[in-house]
Amino acid sequence: MIEEILSKKELNKDDIITLLQVEDRNDVILLYEKADEIRKEYCGDEVHLRGIIEFSNYCEQDCLYCGLRKSNSSLTRYRMRKEEILSTAGDIYKNGIHTIVLQSGEDFDYTGEEIEDIITNIKSEFNIAITLSLGERSFSEYKIWRTAGADRYLLKHETANPKLYSAYHSNQKLQDRLDHLIYLKSVGYQIGSGNLVGMPHQTVKDIADDIILCEKLDVDMASFSPFIPSPDTPYRKQRACDINSILKVMAVGRIVLKNAHIPATTALGTMDQYGREKGLQVGANVIMPNYTPSPYRERYAIYPNKKCVNDNPGLCASCLGLMIDSLGRSIGTGQGHSLKN
């Protein structure tokens, strides 16, 4: 049964659900091997590094699962100054990383013009790709930032189930998020989306729909992340996703999406000592080391006990290089643009 599904060129929803539910050890091995085979065929053996700068932990949204939610009064908030962001971007570039991810909560204290100025300064100083992950902003700002040189935009849909989306995000609607993704793609961004796996009330059918939605959106990157309950949120007592569940989702995502970039997230490493290595062996081809300087890094507390939060970011590239080399892979030497073309 599993062999028959894995031999298909295209999977339907029932096939995806079946693969997500495999439990037999031999079937799981077959699933992982197929995902790794497709990763190698469509993406090659390079692992692309994206250096993250989490420049603000303020957020206007109040999502039930996120430690940055507006209602979390126990979190020490911060905003990095432009000079700090540019200095950190320089550190990333000096470490041989060719993509910077500028990430924050939905913080409108940074105007569109200020973000544009940061993008322009980075692009003028360094031959580097820029990914933005700033939540939902205005369409006019998206266009200005694209013109300034931003290459990619990461905006996870979290769940393709409209009822669950409204339950998790009290002030937002799924269709609005999809409209933003569609617009971002229309003005030339390489787009990234994805889900959270293991959320309360989520079913395997919901997860299958998440993967199918990424396929329909023709995303350039798909990030499948495990739910880890965060203190000071309404979901603090909920059960965390387990490592085997998220690895299966990543593997099925690779089989369906084929040439989309898929990261082995920091959350994988938080869940399991070898989580990122395992992710790279089931279809992932991207790692996103965190270059946010102290004391800010520990305050970007989306979930607790984040891996490497106290490590020297300057050592990240060499440490990851050893890990990647041990898997018979190599660090990408280019900017790791979309593989769609």
Secondary structure, 3 states (H helix, E strand, C coil): CHHHHHCCCCCCHHHHHHHHCCCCHHHHHHHHHHHHHHHHHHHCCEEEECEEEEEECCCCCCCCCCCCCCCCCCCCCCECCHHHHHHHHHHHHHCCCCEEEEEECCCCCCCHHHHHHHHHHHHHHCCCEEEEECCCCCHHHHHHHHHHCCCEEECCCECCCHHHHHHHCCCCCHHHHHHHHHHHHHCCCEEEEEEEECCCCCCHHHHHHHHHHHHHHCCCEEEEEECCCCCCCCCCCCCCCCHHHHHHHHHHHHHHHCCCECECCHHHHHHCCCHHHHHHCCCCCEECCECCCCCCHHHCCCCCCCCCCCCCHHHHHHHHHHHHHHCCCEECCCCCCCCCC
